[in-house]
Amino acid sequence: MCFKFKIFFALIVGVFLAIFPLNAEEKSKEATTRLPINEINNFTQVFEQIRTGYVKEITDTELLESAIEGMLSNLDPHSSYLNKKSYKSLKENATGAYGGLGIEVVGEKGAIRVISPIDGGPASENDIRSGDLIVELDKSPVSKMNIQKAIDKLRGEKGTEIELTIFRDGEDRTITKNLIRDTIQISSVRGRLLYENFGYIRIAQFQVSSDKDFIDEYLKLEQSNKKELDGLVLDLRNNPGGLVPPSISIADMLLTGGKIVYTEGRLPNSNQEYYADPFDISGGIPIIILINGGSASASEIVAGALQDNRRAVVLGTQSFGKGSVQTVVPINDNSAIKLTTAKYFTPNGRSIQALGISPDLVIERAEIKPFKPSTRAREKNLTGHLNTESKGENALSSQPSNIMEDNQLYEALNILRGIKLLDK
């Protein structure tokens, strides 16, 4: 074995061990497993050919980073190498502030698929929709870029512009959108009273403080209502996921026991089970969860946990189906890898991966227009009609304003009110 080959062999083995540190049991197993010498030899030859013969000079560091990127990107759409910039972006996203478009995406066959736009961001304000396929960035085809670098390009300094070319189902031609990047301050959790005694909480994304924010919003709703709620709508539509621990914590807050979720992977520490404690912050009130094709990952954990434990009715359309767990493994202070290490399952053993959560009530998003029939005479219009004094509360009441603009939310509220009426 030549001296140069020995150097490259040691280098590749070192990179391998830096990425995948082994515990004692794995080291023992590795001692009896030989690395593929022929393939490593092929790698070093290709490395040397590119380093010396490529049309422009590329540093060894750049080549090795590209090799790592390729090694991870070929595993699945969610495993990736995080360089200094993308690692920083990941940390910012977890805390809720970064410069970009406010959009959750995933690489897909030479393009970028939109999972969901984040509420209030440039993408949402410019009608970027869940399911859109971004095929060009600033007129450069995504298919000719490294997919992770293409996704990183969506982020940038506030005030900078980027042009997106989008393919959308149902459209005959591509759509061009010019967006101005902004500082994305994600309001992860927000709530309001839909109607007297009925609350609404939307979780746009699961961040570090989402579980605490959920408690705060729920208590605010009870304070505004001046008594306990009779029902709650939990809106997880277009929630792309985020951090799993806060989602498990929120599911725990709405359950009085039972399994929340469990994960299975190759490594022993990837096999975990999570259970709820007896405290339910809502006191057991009826809950309806709204989901759609933009609901992914951690939001599917919450929906699946409450559905399997018969704690909530899930309403809407099929969720995205991202049922894998990504572990961020720091390589050094400036880089890391995001590696898929396990799949998660609902309490009843349903795999969410590529399947998603099926709603109990399938209701597509639609536009509602009240039907106004021709005016007919009523008793009160007749000459000489008898007046009647009411001796009880009027059962009729007006609908909350703006609810009918969202037919899924409108149906959820009507179901909750119906449950309360039957309970009486």
C-alpha positions as CSV (number, residue, x, y, z in Angstrom):
1,M,0.0,0.0,0.0
2,C,1.6,3.3,-1.1
3,F,2.2,6.1,1.3
4,K,-0.3,8.4,-0.3
5,F,-3.0,5.7,-0.1
6,K,-2.2,5.2,3.6
7,I,-2.7,8.9,4.2
8,F,-6.1,9.0,2.4
9,F,-7.2,5.7,4.1
10,A,-6.4,7.2,7.5
11,L,-8.2,10.4,6.5
12,I,-11.4,8.6,5.4
13,V,-11.5,6.4,8.5
14,G,-11.0,9.5,10.7
15,V,-13.9,11.2,8.9
16,F,-16.1,8.1,9.4
17,L,-15.4,7.9,13.1
18,A,-15.9,11.6,13.6
19,I,-19.3,11.3,12.0
20,F,-20.3,8.1,13.7
21,P,-18.7,7.9,17.1
22,L,-18.9,4.3,18.5
23,N,-19.8,3.2,22.0
24,A,-18.0,0.3,23.7
25,E,-20.4,-2.3,22.3
26,E,-20.2,-0.9,18.8
27,K,-16.4,-0.7,19.0
28,S,-16.3,-4.4,19.8
29,K,-18.6,-5.2,16.9
30,E,-16.5,-2.9,14.6
31,A,-13.3,-4.8,15.5
32,T,-14.7,-7.9,13.8
33,T,-16.0,-5.9,10.8
34,R,-13.6,-4.8,8.0
35,L,-14.1,-1.6,6.1
36,P,-14.6,-2.0,2.3
37,I,-11.0,-1.6,1.2
38,N,-11.7,-1.7,-2.5
39,E,-14.4,1.0,-2.3
40,I,-12.1,3.2,-0.2
41,N,-9.4,2.8,-2.8
42,N,-11.9,3.9,-5.5
43,F,-12.8,6.9,-3.4
44,T,-9.1,8.0,-3.0
45,Q,-8.5,7.6,-6.7
46,V,-11.6,9.7,-7.6
47,F,-10.6,12.2,-5.0
48,E,-7.1,12.5,-6.5
49,Q,-8.4,12.8,-10.1
50,I,-10.8,15.6,-9.1
51,R,-8.1,17.4,-7.0
52,T,-5.5,17.4,-9.8
53,G,-7.5,17.3,-13.0
54,Y,-10.8,19.2,-12.5
55,V,-11.1,22.3,-14.7
56,K,-10.9,24.7,-11.7
57,E,-9.0,24.2,-8.5
58,I,-10.9,22.8,-5.5
59,T,-9.4,22.6,-2.0
60,D,-9.2,19.3,-0.2
61,T,-11.6,20.7,2.4
62,E,-14.2,21.5,-0.2
63,L,-13.9,18.1,-1.7
64,L,-14.3,16.3,1.6
65,E,-17.3,18.4,2.6
66,S,-18.9,17.6,-0.8
67,A,-18.2,13.9,-0.2
68,I,-19.9,14.1,3.3
69,E,-22.9,16.0,1.8
70,G,-23.3,13.4,-0.9
71,M,-23.0,10.5,1.6
72,L,-25.9,11.9,3.6
73,S,-28.1,13.3,0.9
74,N,-28.4,9.9,-0.8
75,L,-29.8,8.4,2.4
76,D,-33.2,10.1,2.5
77,P,-34.7,13.6,2.1
78,H,-34.1,14.6,5.7
79,S,-30.5,13.5,6.4
80,S,-28.0,16.2,5.6
81,Y,-24.7,17.8,6.3
82,L,-24.9,21.1,8.2
83,N,-22.1,23.5,7.4
84,K,-21.6,26.6,9.5
85,K,-24.3,28.6,7.8
86,S,-27.0,25.8,7.8
87,Y,-26.1,24.8,11.3
88,K,-26.7,28.3,12.5
89,S,-30.0,28.5,10.6
90,L,-31.1,25.3,12.3
91,K,-30.4,26.8,15.7
92,E,-32.2,30.0,14.8
93,N,-35.2,28.1,13.5
94,A,-35.5,26.2,16.8
95,T,-35.6,29.4,18.8
96,G,-38.0,31.2,16.4
97,A,-36.0,34.0,14.7
98,Y,-34.1,33.9,11.4
99,G,-33.7,35.8,8.1
100,G,-35.6,34.2,5.2
101,L,-38.9,33.5,3.6
102,G,-40.7,31.7,6.4
103,I,-41.2,28.4,4.6
104,E,-40.7,24.7,5.5
105,V,-39.4,22.7,2.6
106,V,-37.9,19.3,1.7
107,G,-35.7,18.3,-1.3
108,E,-37.5,16.2,-3.9
109,K,-36.0,14.8,-7.1
110,G,-34.1,17.9,-8.2
111,A,-36.6,20.4,-6.8
112,I,-37.8,21.8,-3.5
113,R,-41.2,20.8,-2.2
114,V,-43.1,23.2,0.0
115,I,-44.4,21.4,3.1
116,S,-46.0,24.6,4.4
117,P,-45.5,28.4,4.6
118,I,-45.2,29.8,8.2
119,D,-47.9,32.2,9.3
120,G,-47.0,35.8,8.7
121,G,-43.9,35.2,6.7
122,P,-43.1,36.5,3.1
123,A,-44.0,33.1,1.7
124,S,-47.4,33.1,3.3
125,E,-48.1,36.7,2.4
126,N,-47.2,35.9,-1.3
127,D,-49.5,32.9,-1.7
128,I,-46.8,30.2,-1.6
129,R,-48.8,27.1,-0.9
130,S,-48.3,23.7,0.7
131,G,-47.4,21.2,-2.1
132,D,-45.8,23.8,-4.4
133,L,-42.7,22.6,-6.2
134,I,-39.9,25.2,-6.5
135,V,-37.9,24.4,-9.7
136,E,-35.8,27.5,-10.1
137,L,-34.1,30.0,-7.7
138,D,-33.2,33.3,-9.4
139,K,-33.7,31.6,-12.8
140,S,-31.1,28.9,-11.9
141,P,-32.6,25.3,-12.0
142,V,-32.7,23.6,-8.7
143,S,-31.9,20.3,-10.5
144,K,-28.4,21.5,-11.2
145,M,-27.7,22.5,-7.5
146,N,-26.8,20.6,-4.5
147,I,-30.2,20.3,-2.9
148,Q,-29.1,21.3,0.6
149,K,-27.3,24.4,-0.8
150,A,-30.5,25.2,-2.8
151,I,-32.6,25.1,0.3
152,D,-30.0,27.2,2.2
153,K,-30.3,29.8,-0.5
154,L,-33.9,30.5,0.5
155,R,-32.5,32.1,3.6
156,G,-30.6,35.4,3.8
157,E,-30.4,38.9,5.1
158,K,-33.6,40.9,5.7
159,G,-34.5,43.1,2.7
160,T,-32.7,40.9,0.1
161,E,-34.8,39.6,-2.8
162,I,-35.1,36.1,-4.4
163,E,-37.1,34.9,-7.4
164,L,-38.9,31.6,-7.1
165,T,-40.2,29.7,-10.1
166,I,-42.9,27.3,-9.0
167,F,-44.8,24.4,-10.5
168,R,-48.2,24.0,-8.9
169,D,-50.7,21.2,-9.5
170,G,-53.7,22.4,-11.6
171,E,-51.7,25.1,-13.3
172,D,-50.8,24.9,-17.0
173,R,-47.5,26.8,-16.6
174,T,-45.0,27.7,-14.0
175,I,-45.6,30.6,-11.6
176,T,-42.9,33.2,-10.9
177,K,-42.8,34.9,-7.4
178,N,-40.5,37.6,-6.3
179,L,-40.1,37.6,-2.5
180,I,-38.3,39.9,-0.1
181,R,-36.6,38.1,2.8
182,D,-37.5,39.3,6.2
183,T,-36.6,38.5,9.8
184,I,-39.0,35.7,10.6
185,Q,-40.2,36.0,14.2
186,I,-42.3,32.9,14.5
187,S,-45.3,33.2,16.8
188,S,-45.4,29.6,17.6
189,V,-48.6,29.5,19.6
190,R,-51.6,31.8,19.6
191,G,-55.2,31.6,20.7
192,R,-58.6,33.3,20.8
193,L,-62.2,32.6,21.8
194,L,-64.1,31.4,18.8
195,Y,-67.4,31.7,20.6
196,E,-68.6,31.9,24.2
197,N,-67.0,29.0,26.1
198,F,-65.2,27.6,23.0
199,G,-61.5,28.3,22.5
200,Y,-59.1,28.0,19.6
201,I,-55.3,27.5,19.8
202,R,-53.1,27.4,16.7
203,I,-49.6,26.0,16.8
204,A,-47.7,27.1,13.8
205,Q,-44.5,25.2,14.6
206,F,-43.0,23.4,17.6
207,Q,-40.2,25.4,19.1
208,V,-38.2,25.3,22.3
209,S,-40.9,27.2,24.3
210,S,-44.0,25.9,22.5
211,D,-45.2,23.8,25.5
212,K,-44.9,26.7,27.9
213,D,-46.6,29.0,25.3
214,F,-49.4,26.5,25.0
215,I,-50.1,26.7,28.8
216,D,-50.0,30.5,28.7
217,E,-52.5,30.7,25.8
218,Y,-54.9,28.2,27.4
219,L,-54.9,30.0,30.7
220,K,-55.5,33.3,28.8
221,L,-58.5,31.8,27.1
222,E,-60.0,30.7,30.4
223,Q,-59.4,34.2,31.8
224,S,-61.0,35.8,28.8
225,N,-64.0,33.5,29.0
226,K,-64.2,34.1,32.8
227,K,-64.7,30.4,33.4
228,E,-63.6,27.0,32.1
229,L,-64.0,26.2,28.4
230,D,-66.6,23.8,27.0
231,G,-64.5,22.8,24.1
232,L,-61.2,23.5,22.2
233,V,-60.1,23.5,18.6
234,L,-56.4,22.8,18.2
235,D,-55.2,23.9,14.8
236,L,-52.2,22.0,13.5
237,R,-52.8,22.7,9.8
238,N,-49.6,23.7,7.9
239,N,-47.6,22.9,11.0
240,P,-44.4,21.4,9.5
241,G,-43.2,20.0,12.9
242,G,-40.0,21.3,14.5
243,L,-38.8,20.0,17.8
244,V,-40.4,16.7,19.0
245,P,-40.0,17.2,22.9
246,P,-42.4,20.2,23.0
247,S,-45.0,18.3,20.9
248,I,-44.8,15.3,23.3
249,S,-45.2,17.7,26.3
250,I,-48.3,19.3,24.7
251,A,-49.9,15.9,24.0
252,D,-49.2,15.0,27.7
253,M,-51.0,18.1,28.9
254,L,-54.2,16.9,27.2
255,L,-54.1,13.3,28.2
256,T,-54.6,11.6,31.6
257,G,-52.5,8.6,30.8
258,G,-51.5,6.1,28.1
259,K,-48.8,6.0,25.6
260,I,-48.0,9.2,23.5
261,V,-45.6,7.9,21.0
262,Y,-42.7,5.4,20.6
263,T,-39.7,5.3,18.3
264,E,-37.7,2.4,16.8
265,G,-34.2,2.5,15.3
266,R,-31.0,0.5,15.0
267,L,-29.3,1.9,18.1
268,P,-30.6,1.0,21.5
269,N,-31.0,4.7,22.5
270,S,-33.3,5.2,19.4
271,N,-35.9,2.9,21.0
272,Q,-38.0,5.1,23.3
273,E,-41.5,5.1,24.7
274,Y,-43.3,8.2,26.0
275,Y,-46.3,8.1,28.4
276,A,-48.7,10.8,29.7
277,D,-49.1,11.7,33.3
278,P,-52.5,12.0,35.0
279,F,-52.9,15.8,34.7
280,D,-55.0,17.2,31.9
281,I,-54.9,21.0,31.7
282,S,-58.2,21.2,30.0
283,G,-60.1,19.0,32.5
284,G,-61.2,16.6,29.8
285,I,-63.2,19.0,27.6
286,P,-64.0,17.9,24.0
287,I,-61.1,18.6,21.6
288,I,-61.0,18.8,17.8
289,I,-57.7,18.8,16.0
290,L,-57.4,20.3,12.5
291,I,-54.8,18.8,10.1
292,N,-54.0,19.0,6.4
293,G,-51.3,18.0,3.9
294,G,-49.0,20.6,5.5
295,S,-49.2,19.0,9.0
296,A,-46.0,17.0,9.4
297,S,-43.7,15.3,11.9
298,A,-44.2,16.7,15.5
299,S,-47.8,17.8,14.6
300,E,-48.5,14.3,13.5
301,I,-47.3,13.0,16.8
302,V,-49.8,15.2,18.7
303,A,-52.7,14.3,16.3
304,G,-51.9,10.6,16.4
305,A,-51.5,10.5,20.2
306,L,-54.8,12.1,20.9
307,Q,-56.6,10.2,18.2
308,D,-55.4,6.8,19.3
309,N,-56.2,7.6,23.0
310,R,-59.7,8.6,21.9
311,R,-59.1,12.0,23.4
312,A,-59.8,14.2,20.3
313,V,-61.6,14.1,17.0
314,V,-59.2,14.7,14.1
315,L,-60.8,16.7,11.3
316,G,-59.5,17.9,7.9
317,T,-57.4,16.1,5.3
318,Q,-54.6,13.5,5.2
319,S,-51.4,14.8,6.8
320,F,-47.9,14.9,5.2
321,G,-46.5,11.6,6.5
322,K,-43.1,12.4,7.9
323,G,-42.7,9.7,10.5
324,S,-38.9,9.7,11.0
325,V,-36.7,11.1,13.7
326,Q,-33.7,13.2,12.9
327,T,-30.8,13.5,15.4
328,V,-28.5,16.5,15.1
329,V,-24.9,15.3,15.8
330,P,-22.4,18.1,16.3
331,I,-19.1,17.5,14.5
332,N,-17.4,20.6,15.9
333,D,-18.5,24.1,16.9
334,N,-19.4,25.1,13.3
335,S,-20.8,22.0,11.7
336,A,-23.0,19.0,12.4
337,I,-24.9,16.2,10.6
338,K,-28.7,15.7,10.7
339,L,-29.2,12.0,10.6
340,T,-32.4,10.0,10.4
341,T,-32.0,7.6,13.3
342,A,-35.5,6.2,14.0
343,K,-39.1,6.0,12.9
344,Y,-41.9,7.0,15.3
345,F,-45.2,5.2,15.8
346,T,-48.6,6.2,17.3
347,P,-49.7,4.5,20.5
348,N,-51.6,1.9,18.5
349,G,-48.5,1.0,16.5
350,R,-49.3,3.0,13.3
351,S,-46.3,4.1,11.3
352,I,-46.7,7.6,10.1
353,Q,-43.8,7.5,7.7
354,A,-45.1,8.1,4.1
355,L,-48.6,7.4,5.3
356,G,-49.6,10.3,7.6
357,I,-52.5,10.6,9.9
358,S,-56.0,9.9,8.5
359,P,-58.6,12.3,9.9
360,D,-61.7,10.9,11.6
361,L,-63.8,13.4,9.6
362,V,-62.5,14.2,6.1
363,I,-63.5,17.7,5.2
364,E,-61.7,19.5,2.3
365,R,-61.0,23.2,2.5
366,A,-63.8,25.0,0.6
367,E,-65.4,28.3,0.2
368,I,-68.7,28.8,2.0
369,K,-71.3,31.2,0.6
370,P,-74.5,31.5,2.6
371,F,-77.6,30.6,0.6
372,K,-80.2,33.4,0.6
373,P,-83.6,32.2,-0.5
374,S,-86.3,34.5,-1.7
375,T,-87.9,36.4,1.2
376,R,-91.0,34.6,2.6
377,A,-93.6,36.0,4.9
378,R,-93.4,34.8,8.5
379,E,-96.0,34.9,11.3
380,K,-94.7,38.2,12.5
381,N,-95.4,39.8,9.1
382,L,-99.1,38.9,9.3
383,T,-101.5,41.7,10.2
384,G,-102.9,41.2,13.7
385,H,-100.4,38.5,14.8
386,L,-100.2,37.7,18.5
387,N,-97.3,38.9,20.5
388,T,-95.6,36.3,22.8
389,E,-93.5,37.1,25.8
390,S,-90.4,34.9,26.1
391,K,-90.1,33.0,29.4
392,G,-86.7,31.4,28.7
393,E,-83.4,32.0,26.9
394,N,-83.5,32.2,23.2
395,A,-81.8,29.2,21.8
396,L,-80.8,31.0,18.6
397,S,-77.6,33.1,18.5
398,S,-75.5,34.6,15.8
399,Q,-72.4,32.8,14.5
400,P,-69.0,34.2,15.4
401,S,-67.6,36.7,12.9
402,N,-65.2,35.5,10.2
403,I,-65.6,31.8,11.1
404,M,-67.5,30.9,7.9
405,E,-64.5,32.0,5.9
406,D,-62.7,28.8,7.1
407,N,-65.1,25.9,6.5
408,Q,-63.0,23.4,8.4
409,L,-62.9,25.6,11.5
410,Y,-66.6,26.3,11.1
411,E,-67.4,22.6,11.1
412,A,-65.2,22.0,14.1
413,L,-67.0,24.7,16.1
414,N,-70.4,23.4,15.2
415,I,-69.4,19.9,16.3
416,L,-68.2,21.1,19.6
417,R,-71.4,23.1,20.2
418,G,-73.4,20.1,19.2
419,I,-71.6,18.0,21.8
420,K,-72.3,20.5,24.4
421,L,-76.0,20.8,23.5
422,L,-76.4,17.0,23.7
423,D,-74.5,16.9,27.0
424,K,-77.1,19.3,28.4
